[in-house]
Amino acid sequence: MKKYTIGAVFTPDLNKVLLIKKTKPEDQAGRLNMPGGKIEPGEGSLSCVVREITEEAGIHTDPNKWIYAGRIENAGGGMFYVDIWTIVIPWNIAGNIESMTEEKVGWYNVWSLPAYQCLPNIHWLVPFARNFHDQGNFGTLVFGEFKYQNQ
Ligand SMILES: Nc1nc2c([nH]c(=O)n2[C@@H]2O[C@H](COP(=O)(O)OP(=O)(O)OP(=O)(O)O)[C@@H](O)[C@H]2O)c(=O)[nH]1
């Protein structure tokens, strides 16, 4: 079973989300995804997302501020899952993002995500994750469990 995390990182106004231009795996190359990566043996899911954001965007996030939003998994079971985490970071930290690998990170307007450049499920993962922080408008927290059908 392969285990991954992705992190939906927002600015305090909830208007911008941190995305990364992937160079790998092949089916993601050239497209925008959230930062994240593989959970290492013995590592917790939260520790993984905190580490990946540091490794990919050069910023330290407070582990206590992350919210677990849900999981994407293969419907057949056993192949992989992706834990979805989300956080709002202060402006002074948001201003310090830096691409740490060949995969460039940047802030993207949540209201005009570039349609063809994003991985398809980014288009619903971003508003889904954003909703966790937008309690003024939507009130309730929702938790997700999403399954891919086997081909
Ligand atoms: N948005 C989205 N991201 C996904 C899906 N499946 C999946 O593996 N990912 C993410 O895609 C990324 C795969 O990138 P990667 O191949 O560079 O990850 P890795 O673990 O090998 O790299 P690492 O060296 O950073 O740990 C991971 O961040 C993983 O969380 C999905 O269905 N939707």
The ligand as an SDF file (V2000), in Angstrom:
LIG
                    3D

 33 35  0  0  0  0  0  0  0  0999 V2000
   -4.3110   15.9680   -6.2360 N   0  0  0  0  0  0  0  0  0  0  0  0
   -3.9620   14.6720   -6.2030 C   0  0  0  0  0  0  0  0  0  0  0  0
   -2.7150   14.3400   -5.7940 N   0  0  0  0  0  0  0  0  0  0  0  0
   -2.3930   13.0500   -5.7880 C   0  0  0  0  0  0  0  0  0  0  0  0
   -3.3020   12.0380   -6.1910 C   0  0  0  0  0  0  0  0  0  0  0  0
   -2.6560   10.8380   -6.0860 N   0  0  0  0  0  0  0  0  0  0  0  0
   -1.3950   11.1030   -5.6370 C   0  0  0  0  0  0  0  0  0  0  0  0
   -0.5050   10.2820   -5.4310 O   0  0  0  0  0  0  0  0  0  0  0  0
   -1.2500   12.4530   -5.4180 N   0  0  0  0  0  0  0  0  0  0  0  0
   -0.0760   13.1870   -4.9730 C   0  0  0  0  0  0  0  0  0  0  0  0
    0.8130   13.2150   -6.0480 O   0  0  0  0  0  0  0  0  0  0  0  0
    2.1210   13.4220   -5.5750 C   0  0  0  0  0  0  0  0  0  0  0  0
    3.0510   12.4770   -6.2660 C   0  0  0  0  0  0  0  0  0  0  0  0
    4.2260   13.1580   -6.4220 O   0  0  0  0  0  0  0  0  0  0  0  0
    5.6220   12.4930   -6.2880 P   0  0  0  0  0  0  0  0  0  0  0  0
    5.7090   11.2740   -7.1470 O   0  0  0  0  0  0  0  0  0  0  0  0
    6.5880   13.5970   -6.5100 O   0  0  0  0  0  0  0  0  0  0  0  0
    5.6200   12.0270   -4.7580 O   0  0  0  0  0  0  0  0  0  0  0  0
    6.7960   11.2010   -4.0870 P   0  0  0  0  0  0  0  0  0  0  0  0
    6.2850   10.6710   -2.8220 O   0  0  0  0  0  0  0  0  0  0  0  0
    7.3550   10.2210   -5.0580 O   0  0  0  0  0  0  0  0  0  0  0  0
    7.7890   12.3440   -3.8560 O   0  0  0  0  0  0  0  0  0  0  0  0
    8.5570   12.7500   -2.5810 P   0  0  0  0  0  0  0  0  0  0  0  0
    9.9550   12.4210   -2.9390 O   0  0  0  0  0  0  0  0  0  0  0  0
    8.2800   14.2310   -2.5070 O   0  0  0  0  0  0  0  0  0  0  0  0
    8.0350   12.0150   -1.3860 O   0  0  0  0  0  0  0  0  0  0  0  0
    2.0900   13.2460   -4.0730 C   0  0  0  0  0  0  0  0  0  0  0  0
    2.1430   14.5120   -3.4500 O   0  0  0  0  0  0  0  0  0  0  0  0
    0.7070   12.6250   -3.8230 C   0  0  0  0  0  0  0  0  0  0  0  0
    0.1810   13.0440   -2.5950 O   0  0  0  0  0  0  0  0  0  0  0  0
   -4.5820   12.4260   -6.5960 C   0  0  0  0  0  0  0  0  0  0  0  0
   -5.4380   11.6310   -6.9710 O   0  0  0  0  0  0  0  0  0  0  0  0
   -4.8680   13.7570   -6.5860 N   0  0  0  0  0  0  0  0  0  0  0  0
  1  2  1  0
  2  3  2  0
  2 33  1  0
  3  4  1  0
  4  5  2  0
  4  9  1  0
  5  6  1  0
  5 31  1  0
  6  7  1  0
  7  8  2  0
  7  9  1  0
  9 10  1  0
 10 11  1  0
 10 29  1  0
 11 12  1  0
 12 13  1  0
 12 27  1  0
 13 14  1  0
 14 15  1  0
 15 16  2  0
 15 17  1  0
 15 18  1  0
 18 19  1  0
 19 20  2  0
 19 21  1  0
 19 22  1  0
 22 23  1  0
 23 24  2  0
 23 25  1  0
 23 26  1  0
 27 28  1  0
 27 29  1  0
 29 30  1  0
 31 32  2  0
 31 33  1  0
M  END
$$$$
